[in-house]
Amino acid sequence: MTAAPHRLSQRALPLVIGVLAAYPTMLIVKGATERPTAFLRNLVEGISLGGVYALIALGYTMVYGVLGLINFAHSDVFMIGAYAGIFTASAFGLLATSTHGASAGVAAAVLIASMLTSAVLGMVIERFAYRPLRNAPKLTPLVTAIGVSMLLQNVAILLFTATPRGFPPVVRAVPVALGPITVTNVKLIDLGAAVLLMVALTLLVRHTRVGRAMRALSANLDAARLMGVPTNRIIAVTFGLGSALAGAGGVLFGIDQPAITPLTGVQPGLKAFVAAVLGGIGNIPGAMLGGLLIGLIEQLSSAYLSSSFAPAIVFSILVVVLLVRPQGLLGKVTREKV
Amino acid sequence: MTAARRLLGFLVAIAAFVAVEHLTRAFAGEYAVRVLAMCGVNAMLAVSLNLVNGTTGQFSIGHAGFMAVGAYAGSITSHVLLGHSAPGPALLVSCLVAMACAGLAGVLVGVPSLRLRGDYLAIVTLGFGEIIRISIESLAPLGGSQGWPIGSESIPATATIPWIWGGALLTVVVIGNLTYSSYGRALTAIREDEIAAEAAGIPTTRYKVLAFAISAMFTGLAGSLYAHDATGGQHIDPGSFRLDRSVDILVMIIFGGLGSITGAVLGGVVVAVSLELLREFQGYRLIVYALLMIGLMLARPQGLLGNRELNLRRFLPGRKAASA
């Protein structure tokens, strides 16, 4: 590494960060001590939001792990997942205007249908937009990813119109007392479902043949192919799994939101991507941790600092973390060799 | 070059400026002028970004932020100068201020972030771009999310075609000369192998920051000219400098061929013109555009020109192609 300017900035960095972080931290601590129950509620809601971000972040990180590609279309797969949820619910006679909630069976059907739709969509995108470019220059698939993202958004505008669509009450919002605080059951269900899906994914990656193949691919694609791993099939499975999680994220996000539009995916997608990088891109537990942190930070900064400035705070924290730990929180240090 | 030739060149430049001004006024309709202006701004943006992403091999997707800095700095300067100065010099000063501010922003962003590599650098530049946009959005004196102008204080519409194309020419000449100078060779060396470049004695961090700052500077120029565009709305708002804008610029340079200056110009022009031609499709416009984008990348992954330059001399008879 280079000499003088580097050392100087490394020495100055913690100081600058400390000074910058002091004031917002003070505000949060002040808010927390003044109204501890509200702070607890914010914590729970932040973690629940973070669970949804983590689900989306997993798709980014898994694809990056095997292909080294930032899948810009992922946020729109998430959006299509949310729409698939709306349409499945209406097929069961559940509309945005309905007052009654759905049975557990219907809710599960909505979740599974949107996961399947997203999985198929993700695999189709991989087959036609990314696979032909497997050996192209590194930035080329990035442009097709941007193209696919644009395509999905505009097709969604054409098919579903740009007017916001209310999400049907698949889960009817009921306040739940949780010790000293009350939160809506939606937040708890979001968190529970997200945790369940993440546990399932972890088990799959750690303990199945497909999971082992995925890990092999992410370690070294060429070596995995030489060892007889069907790389194309495993990459397709990776896209399918990641997209299914995004679809589930779409439904979980939808039941917590007033309405869905064709551009709904953009902001959560961006934050989830930030979460993946924050945790160390390519690293599955990293994406989960990153998602939780981003959800928490966003919730706390919009509650105690400034709601319009909250996204900027999220990005500032990302920048700071990467400057101190360039490989992300849980990422491995890759040493460059000559 | 003798003094006489220099003077001649200067006179020719002024004559060309006046000629283009009158020609566009006489022959091109308002619509055609608007498209030409857009091509010029795109070319500036693409050539600037190409210096970082193409030549130096760093990966920035936050250049919309520098464009925003340039646009706002330029607009504020000409607003201050309004009534104190003739429109021409005022625009010149605004553009210089815009370049200075954007260049400074480039250094401030570049110094910490260029220690990172690849996708991490990309995400940090993205983060800085969004931070710049959100900061402007939450500053009430700058018009917040409604943008500038506030009320009747409009941005003077002084940037006509010769200004915009002059800016594009300046960008191409400066960045072109830089690319083919020893500095440019060092930047290319960094792209090809950073460790080897460092071993060969190139202070990589300093060179990367230099490239980043110059790129941000010309992006700021493009932003200022965009804000003063005589055919545009004379209106800027933070919404026009979202991530989409950075991605658009990235698409232009990959379209044209990463690392090629003429390719970047071509990419900028192709994007502007094709978005106009596709207006016929109305609601399907962006769908067709996206399909074309995917199709072109599948058919020609290296972009239109690859990393070669388009050399006009090749098409002229009786002259030897200059060695680059």
HADDOCK unambig.tbl for C-alpha pairs under 7 A between the chains (distance, minus, plus):
assign (segid A and resid 132 and name CA) (segid B and resid 298 and name CA) 6.91 0.50 0.50
assign (segid A and resid 133 and name CA) (segid B and resid 298 and name CA) 6.78 0.50 0.50
assign (segid A and resid 136 and name CA) (segid B and resid 301 and name CA) 6.07 0.50 0.50
assign (segid A and resid 137 and name CA) (segid B and resid 302 and name CA) 6.87 0.50 0.50
assign (segid A and resid 140 and name CA) (segid B and resid 297 and name CA) 6.53 0.50 0.50
assign (segid A and resid 140 and name CA) (segid B and resid 301 and name CA) 5.83 0.50 0.50
assign (segid A and resid 143 and name CA) (segid B and resid 251 and name CA) 6.30 0.50 0.50
assign (segid A and resid 144 and name CA) (segid B and resid 293 and name CA) 6.79 0.50 0.50
assign (segid A and resid 144 and name CA) (segid B and resid 294 and name CA) 4.83 0.50 0.50
assign (segid A and resid 144 and name CA) (segid B and resid 297 and name CA) 6.57 0.50 0.50
assign (segid A and resid 147 and name CA) (segid B and resid 290 and name CA) 4.73 0.50 0.50
assign (segid A and resid 147 and name CA) (segid B and resid 291 and name CA) 6.93 0.50 0.50
assign (segid A and resid 147 and name CA) (segid B and resid 293 and name CA) 5.92 0.50 0.50
assign (segid A and resid 147 and name CA) (segid B and resid 294 and name CA) 5.70 0.50 0.50
assign (segid A and resid 148 and name CA) (segid B and resid 290 and name CA) 6.78 0.50 0.50
assign (segid A and resid 150 and name CA) (segid B and resid 290 and name CA) 5.97 0.50 0.50
assign (segid A and resid 151 and name CA) (segid B and resid 287 and name CA) 5.24 0.50 0.50
assign (segid A and resid 151 and name CA) (segid B and resid 290 and name CA) 5.38 0.50 0.50
assign (segid A and resid 154 and name CA) (segid B and resid 286 and name CA) 6.53 0.50 0.50
assign (segid A and resid 154 and name CA) (segid B and resid 287 and name CA) 5.86 0.50 0.50
assign (segid A and resid 155 and name CA) (segid B and resid 287 and name CA) 6.69 0.50 0.50
assign (segid A and resid 308 and name CA) (segid B and resid 138 and name CA) 6.98 0.50 0.50
assign (segid A and resid 309 and name CA) (segid B and resid 134 and name CA) 6.73 0.50 0.50
assign (segid A and resid 312 and name CA) (segid B and resid 130 and name CA) 6.77 0.50 0.50
assign (segid A and resid 312 and name CA) (segid B and resid 131 and name CA) 4.93 0.50 0.50
assign (segid A and resid 312 and name CA) (segid B and resid 134 and name CA) 6.14 0.50 0.50
assign (segid A and resid 315 and name CA) (segid B and resid 127 and name CA) 5.08 0.50 0.50
assign (segid A and resid 315 and name CA) (segid B and resid 131 and name CA) 6.77 0.50 0.50
assign (segid A and resid 319 and name CA) (segid B and resid 124 and name CA) 5.64 0.50 0.50
assign (segid A and resid 319 and name CA) (segid B and resid 127 and name CA) 6.79 0.50 0.50
assign (segid A and resid 323 and name CA) (segid B and resid 112 and name CA) 6.97 0.50 0.50
assign (segid A and resid 326 and name CA) (segid B and resid 116 and name CA) 6.33 0.50 0.50
assign (segid A and resid 338 and name CA) (segid B and resid 195 and name CA) 6.85 0.50 0.50
